[in-house]
């Protein structure tokens, strides 16, 4: 595995004072400092010889603990310092001697364990067509055998994160991103992976920690979707909030493949639970918790509530625009805009081929360029642009539908049942393996019954992509800020 391979190059098992000269700045693509820390090393970055010499004389020379120093790029290092340490030069040629360094640099967003899996397969005589090698084609990396081997390490790392003693909400955001990346790589290579263990652990956070999110603040992103309006709008600047209904972190990975010329910061936020459009999107646009919405189970007042929130932020009513299509006409006076795009959610509910089919369909949408053209046009008009989603989606198998029970609010969200008649709750929970969600931020006049991991209230045995529940893929969604757009 790549971690073991890199540990051997760094001589972690044998040396106690190590100086890593990171000529190719490998650390920007793989945090090898964690390898040192796991073995009890203290780590320090070398910035210049004067600063380091002082640190060395006052602390390092007298220390009995293992110590590692890393140097990014080509910096001057005095001879006597070099003599004190075991020196490791870290370059792509040393890490992957049989892979062209230009290929590694070209695919800078690809995880290094995949390159290691490719290198290992080449060492074992794996046959690769000459035209693929000569063109440095990405097909090299996304061969099923290569991806399957590379994902073993990524999944192992994910398991290790899940088993940390106390996971905070921000840890779950990072875990959700890693899980989405694994599912994305698997779908691209048309292989299957099992990451259900993440949802089993996340369930505990939802039941015991999700209720605390309302008190948390983060400078980079809102913690809950209902905080988005106050996060993006100030009553003065031009803001565009693009909401892709049903877009998961997985789906955004596919869309981002086609974001050439669009620079962005990618973060995540928590959707409202249950993860239905009526509840979560209304909460987002109204800037309110579901319990405060007049009609939380349908979208009849969504536009009105969006306008009201815009006015509370300081925009005049005529400056606020609500749209539900890609090819809308922007009003010259608009300063606070939302655009609802239903394409992803439509693909989710018509999907018959699971994640692989979703990858292909979202890829086709992204390649159409419609979203990119809208982002570019809004950027030219001086808007600060954000992309997000009201909820994500997850892969499930149907265990049987329920008819004539609960609130008929959204027929597509088949992972939740909202009950007003409490007398039937226990029987329904037992029959359909449902769990009772505590109803955080919701009207307590109702009971909220959620399907278990990987199950939905669809036809028996039917495999579907759906939403409404509490899986990490449904609950944690993208929050993207566009930084810059290159115009054609």
Secondary structure, 3 states (H helix, E strand, C coil): CHHHHHHHHHCCCCCCEEEEEECCCHHHCCCCHHHHHHCCCEEEECCCHHHHHHHHHHHHCCCCCCEEEEEECCCCCCHHHHHHCEEEEECHHHHCCCCCHHHHHHCCCCCHHHHHHHHHHHHCCCCCCHHHHHCCCHHHCCCHHHHHHHHHHHHHHHHHHHCCCCCCHHHHHHHHHHHHHHHHHHHHHCCCCCCHHHHHHHHHHHHHCHHHHHHCCCCCCCCEHHHHHHHHCCCCCCEEEEEECCCCHHHHHHHHCCCCCEEEEEEEEECCCCCCHHHHHHHHHHCCCHHHCCCCCCCCCHHHHHHHHHHHHCCCHHHEEEECCCCCCCCCCCCEEEEEECHHHHHHHCCCCHHHHHHHHHHHHHHHCHHHHHHHHHHHCCCEEEEECCCCCEEEEECCCCCCCCCCCCCCCCCEEEECCHHHHHHHHHHCCEEEECCCCCCCCCEEEEECCCEECCCCCCEEEECCCCCHHHHEEEEEEEEEECCC
